């Protein structure tokens, strides 16, 4: 990944996700020739979310997002999916960090139930 707003965004998200629960584990999965670094995945009692970069956005996909309370309205992509939900972050977008950490914590709680 190039050193631009996307890499800065991923690093900020990584920090928030890892801080959400002390048992959170980050792994790189799905390595391939076109993406040798793989996809960062975050798990705690099961898959919580993945973080992918695209030309125009950073996408966080929550494995069980459809079942999570998103009262802050962070989910803005994959809204019709049966199980997952996503947050697309574009350059210049502001993220409610407290609401985001709460969403990650809700995802962990759903995995543990």
C-alpha positions as a Markdown table, in Angstrom:
| # | Residue | x | y | z |
|---|---|---|---|---|
| 1 | Unk | 0.0 | 0.0 | 0.0 |
| 2 | Unk | 1.3 | 3.4 | -0.8 |
| 3 | Unk | 2.1 | 6.0 | 1.8 |
| 4 | Unk | -1.0 | 8.2 | 1.5 |
| 5 | Unk | -4.2 | 9.0 | 3.3 |
| 6 | Unk | -5.3 | 5.4 | 3.1 |
| 7 | Unk | -2.3 | 4.0 | 5.0 |
| 8 | Unk | -2.8 | 6.7 | 7.6 |
| 9 | Unk | -6.5 | 5.8 | 7.9 |
| 10 | Unk | -5.7 | 2.1 | 8.2 |
| 11 | Unk | -3.2 | 2.7 | 10.9 |
| 12 | Unk | -5.7 | 4.8 | 12.9 |
| 13 | Unk | -8.4 | 2.2 | 12.5 |
| 14 | Unk | -5.9 | -0.6 | 13.5 |
| 15 | Unk | -5.1 | 1.4 | 16.7 |
| 16 | Unk | -8.8 | 1.8 | 17.5 |
| 17 | Unk | -9.7 | -1.8 | 16.8 |
| 18 | Unk | -6.9 | -3.2 | 18.9 |
| 19 | Unk | -7.7 | -0.9 | 21.7 |
| 20 | Unk | -11.4 | -2.0 | 21.8 |
| 21 | Unk | -10.6 | -5.3 | 23.4 |
| 22 | Unk | -7.4 | -6.6 | 25.0 |
| 23 | Unk | -8.0 | -10.0 | 23.4 |
| 24 | Unk | -8.2 | -8.7 | 19.8 |
| 25 | Unk | -5.9 | -10.5 | 17.4 |
| 26 | Unk | -4.8 | -9.1 | 14.0 |
| 27 | Unk | -3.8 | -11.4 | 11.2 |
| 28 | Unk | -3.1 | -11.0 | 7.5 |
| 29 | Unk | -5.2 | -13.3 | 5.4 |
| 30 | Unk | -5.9 | -14.0 | 1.7 |
| 31 | Unk | -2.4 | -13.1 | 0.4 |
| 32 | Unk | -2.1 | -13.3 | -3.4 |
| 33 | Unk | 0.1 | -11.9 | -6.1 |
| 34 | Unk | -2.0 | -8.8 | -6.6 |
| 35 | Unk | -2.1 | -8.2 | -2.8 |
| 36 | Unk | 1.1 | -9.8 | -1.2 |
| 37 | Unk | 0.4 | -8.1 | 2.2 |
| 38 | Unk | -3.0 | -9.8 | 2.4 |
| 39 | Unk | -6.1 | -8.4 | 4.1 |
| 40 | Unk | -5.8 | -7.3 | 7.7 |
| 41 | Unk | -8.4 | -9.2 | 9.7 |
| 42 | Unk | -9.3 | -8.7 | 13.4 |
| 43 | Unk | -10.7 | -11.4 | 15.5 |
| 44 | Unk | -11.9 | -11.8 | 19.1 |
| 45 | Unk | -14.0 | -14.9 | 19.9 |
| 46 | Unk | -14.5 | -15.0 | 16.1 |
| 47 | Unk | -14.0 | -12.7 | 13.1 |
| 48 | Unk | -14.9 | -9.1 | 14.0 |
| 49 | Unk | -13.9 | -7.2 | 10.8 |
| 50 | Unk | -11.6 | -6.8 | 7.9 |
| 51 | Unk | -9.9 | -3.7 | 6.5 |
| 52 | Unk | -9.3 | -3.3 | 2.8 |
| 53 | Unk | -8.0 | -0.4 | 0.8 |
| 54 | Unk | -9.2 | 0.6 | -2.6 |
| 55 | Unk | -8.3 | 3.4 | -4.9 |
| 56 | Unk | -10.9 | 5.8 | -3.5 |
| 57 | Unk | -11.7 | 4.4 | 0.0 |
| 58 | Unk | -10.8 | 2.2 | 3.0 |
| 59 | Unk | -13.5 | -0.4 | 3.6 |
| 60 | Unk | -14.2 | -2.0 | 7.0 |
| 61 | Unk | -16.4 | -5.0 | 6.7 |
| 62 | Unk | -18.0 | -6.4 | 9.9 |
| 63 | Unk | -18.7 | -10.1 | 9.7 |
| 64 | Unk | -21.9 | -9.9 | 11.7 |
| 65 | Unk | -22.7 | -6.3 | 11.1 |
| 66 | Unk | -26.3 | -6.8 | 10.2 |
| 67 | Unk | -27.0 | -8.0 | 13.8 |
| 68 | Unk | -25.2 | -5.1 | 15.5 |
| 69 | Unk | -26.8 | -2.0 | 16.9 |
| 70 | Unk | -25.5 | 0.9 | 14.9 |
| 71 | Unk | -27.3 | 3.8 | 16.5 |
| 72 | Unk | -24.5 | 6.2 | 15.4 |
| 73 | Unk | -25.2 | 5.3 | 11.8 |
| 74 | Unk | -21.6 | 4.3 | 10.9 |
| 75 | Unk | -22.5 | 1.6 | 8.4 |
| 76 | Unk | -22.8 | 3.1 | 5.0 |
| 77 | Unk | -22.1 | 0.1 | 2.7 |
| 78 | Unk | -23.4 | -3.4 | 2.2 |
| 79 | Unk | -26.6 | -2.3 | 3.8 |
| 80 | Unk | -28.7 | -5.0 | 2.0 |
| 81 | Unk | -26.4 | -7.9 | 2.8 |
| 82 | Unk | -27.9 | -10.5 | 5.0 |
| 83 | Unk | -25.1 | -10.8 | 7.5 |
| 84 | Unk | -22.3 | -8.4 | 7.0 |
| 85 | Unk | -22.2 | -4.5 | 7.0 |
| 86 | Unk | -19.5 | -2.2 | 6.0 |
| 87 | Unk | -18.1 | 1.3 | 6.6 |
| 88 | Unk | -16.6 | 3.0 | 3.6 |
| 89 | Unk | -14.2 | 5.8 | 4.5 |
| 90 | Unk | -13.2 | 8.3 | 1.7 |
| 91 | Unk | -10.4 | 10.8 | 1.8 |
| 92 | Unk | -11.4 | 13.7 | 4.2 |
| 93 | Unk | -14.2 | 11.7 | 5.9 |
| 94 | Unk | -14.4 | 12.1 | 9.7 |
| 95 | Unk | -15.1 | 9.0 | 11.8 |
| 96 | Unk | -16.8 | 9.2 | 15.2 |
| 97 | Unk | -14.0 | 7.3 | 17.0 |
| 98 | Unk | -16.0 | 6.7 | 20.2 |
| 99 | Unk | -18.9 | 5.3 | 18.3 |
| 100 | Unk | -16.5 | 3.2 | 16.2 |
| 101 | Unk | -14.9 | 1.7 | 19.2 |
| 102 | Unk | -18.3 | 1.0 | 20.7 |
| 103 | Unk | -19.3 | -0.8 | 17.4 |
| 104 | Unk | -16.2 | -3.0 | 17.6 |
| 105 | Unk | -17.0 | -3.8 | 21.2 |
| 106 | Unk | -20.5 | -4.7 | 20.2 |
| 107 | Unk | -19.2 | -7.0 | 17.6 |
| 108 | Unk | -16.9 | -8.7 | 20.1 |
| 109 | Unk | -19.8 | -9.1 | 22.5 |
| 110 | Unk | -21.9 | -10.7 | 19.7 |
| 111 | Unk | -19.1 | -13.1 | 19.0 |
| 112 | Unk | -18.9 | -14.1 | 22.7 |
| 113 | Unk | -22.7 | -14.6 | 23.1 |
